Amino acid sequence: MRRSRSGFFGGVITGAAGALLVTGIITGGLFPQKGSFSDTEYAVVQANDKLEEINKYIDDKFIFDTDSDTLSTAMLKGYISGLGDRYSAYYTEEEMEQVLQSLDGGYYGIGVQVEQQEDGSLRIVDVYSNSPAKESGLEAEDLIVGVSGIDVEDMELETITSYIKGAEGTYVELTIRRGTTEFTVQVERRDVSKDTVHYRMLEDNIGYLQLTSFDEVSLEQLTGALLDLTGQGMTSLVLDLRDNPGGLLTSVVDIADIFLPKDEMVLYIEEKDGTQTEYRTENDASYDGPMVVLVNENSASAAEVLSGALKDHERATLIGTTTFGKGIVQSYYNLSDGSGLKITTAHYFTPAGHDIHGVGITPDIEVEQVATDGDQTSFGSDTAGDGSAGGSDTENENGEDAQLARAMEELR
């Protein structure tokens, strides 16, 4: 199998899947032996036994009103949370509908690229030009901590983004944390065109191309950028994947096609039962010149697929810092009552068989980047300088982008 139309973060949408529910209550002191159940079956039976006892105290002693739907939802969300996997989640029927509409592109957004951090906060990675978010004053590095008055810091990523998106022309209220300050802002939902590729020509005919995510438009935008740079006389390329949080599996495989020969493995995915699916290039490389790939700790998922494939095939030199380390795939399942489930269903591996999850990809040349007053990793900053690394694996004395400077040195 060569291609899948699934989203790299999203996996696939399946038909209705029944959930295992043990509806009876174990009574009379008799409790089944664990050996006759799987871990998950035993957990449900054990929980039901304890719930009977807990409910007696709630019914007899608890002084406030209760709501059965709220209690049921909290139990189910807690059960999935107990898996210890930050990427797995239970969705109510309303939440599942919003998530699926968001994945299908049926809702409109505000024009930001976001990333959920380890502590659960939602960081704005990029604010698109000419977007409602830009017009409302949102900035990269802002944290979204509330949506329409709801605290979202402990929510799952897809749930938060589904709340942000909505019907075209409507507004969403966001609570933003910027440094030590919190404020709210009303942002219009609109059809936002997204530029995922930024590029320019540097010194010595070195082309610079920044890819911010892997979306449906990325292949066309990247191909156009390479054609333009080639027309300007480009002889080597810096591909910047820093702060790229990933995107679509189909997009990363298509883009790998540009840089790798025909029928080279890009990645393979392994499911729980050991089933493996390979993804390979289908065409000859359209760019086969020298190249360096820039990565950092925020290069994740699909960005790690591409950088890992280029490294394993010795097609490019990786420069920067160790990548994020997300090497797993999630799938969505519709449950019989309209609610839903997202669980991790597979690992992905680089062509050489490396499982990068929780580890990341170590670059060939490690170069730390020291923050400055300006954004030295963005396309708009003057990152080229004189191309000197300043004899140091950190930001050089002129405040230039040390990682890009080292990449230019490598290509000269």
DARACOR-V480326 format. One record per backbone hydrogen bond with DSSP energy under -0.5 kcal/mol. NH is the residue of the N-H (numbers start at 1). CO is the residue of the C=O. Records with the same first field share a line. If there is no record, write none. Layout:
BEGIN
NH: CO / CO
END
This chain:
BEGIN
7: 11
8: 247
11: 7
14: 12 / 332
17: 334
21: 19
23: 21
26: 24
27: 25
30: 27
36: 33
37: 34
42: 38
43: 39
44: 40
45: 41
46: 42
47: 43
48: 44
49: 45
50: 46
51: 47
52: 48
53: 49
54: 50
55: 51
56: 52
57: 53
58: 54
59: 55
60: 56
61: 57
62: 57 / 58
71: 67
72: 68
73: 69
74: 70
75: 71
76: 72
77: 73
78: 74
79: 75
80: 76
81: 77
82: 78
83: 80
84: 81
86: 84
88: 85
89: 342
91: 340
96: 92
97: 93
98: 94
99: 95
100: 96
101: 97
102: 98
103: 99
104: 100
105: 101 / 102
106: 101
107: 101
108: 166
109: 190
113: 126
114: 112
115: 123
117: 115 / 121
120: 117
122: 144
123: 115 / 121
124: 142
125: 113 / 123
126: 113
128: 111 / 126
131: 128
133: 110
135: 131
136: 132
137: 134
138: 133
141: 124
142: 139
143: 177
144: 122
145: 143 / 175
146: 175
147: 150
148: 173
150: 147
152: 145
153: 145
155: 152
160: 156
161: 157
162: 158
163: 159
164: 160
165: 161
166: 108
169: 189
170: 167
172: 187
174: 172 / 185
175: 146
176: 174 / 183
177: 143
178: 176 / 181
179: 177
181: 178
183: 176
185: 174
187: 172 / 185
189: 170
190: 109 / 188
192: 190
193: 191
195: 193
196: 194
198: 210
200: 208
202: 206
205: 202
206: 203
207: 205 / 236
208: 200
209: 238
210: 198
211: 209 / 240
212: 196 / 210
214: 246
215: 213
218: 215
219: 215
221: 217
222: 218
223: 219
224: 220
225: 221
226: 222
227: 223
228: 224
229: 225
230: 226
231: 227
232: 228
233: 230
234: 229
235: 205
236: 205
237: 290
238: 207
239: 237 / 292
240: 209 / 238
241: 239 / 294
244: 241
245: 212 / 243
248: 214
249: 6
250: 6
252: 248
253: 249
254: 250
255: 251
256: 252
257: 253
258: 255
259: 255 / 256
260: 256
263: 281
264: 261
266: 279
267: 279
268: 349
269: 277
270: 347
271: 275
272: 345
274: 271
277: 269
279: 267
281: 264
286: 258
287: 258
290: 235
292: 237
293: 317
294: 239
295: 319
299: 296
300: 244 / 298
303: 300
304: 301
305: 301
306: 302
307: 303
308: 304
309: 305
310: 306
311: 307
312: 308
313: 309
314: 311
315: 310
316: 310
317: 291
318: 316
319: 293
320: 365
321: 295
323: 361
324: 299
327: 325
329: 346
331: 343
332: 12
333: 341
334: 15
335: 339
336: 17
338: 335
340: 91
341: 333
342: 89
343: 331
345: 329
346: 329
347: 270
348: 327
349: 268
350: 354
353: 350
356: 354
358: 325
359: 356
360: 356
362: 360
364: 318
365: 318
367: 320 / 365
368: 393
370: 368
372: 374
376: 374
378: 375
381: 378
383: 381
387: 384
392: 389
399: 396
402: 400
405: 401
406: 402
407: 403
408: 404
409: 405
410: 406
411: 407
412: 408
END
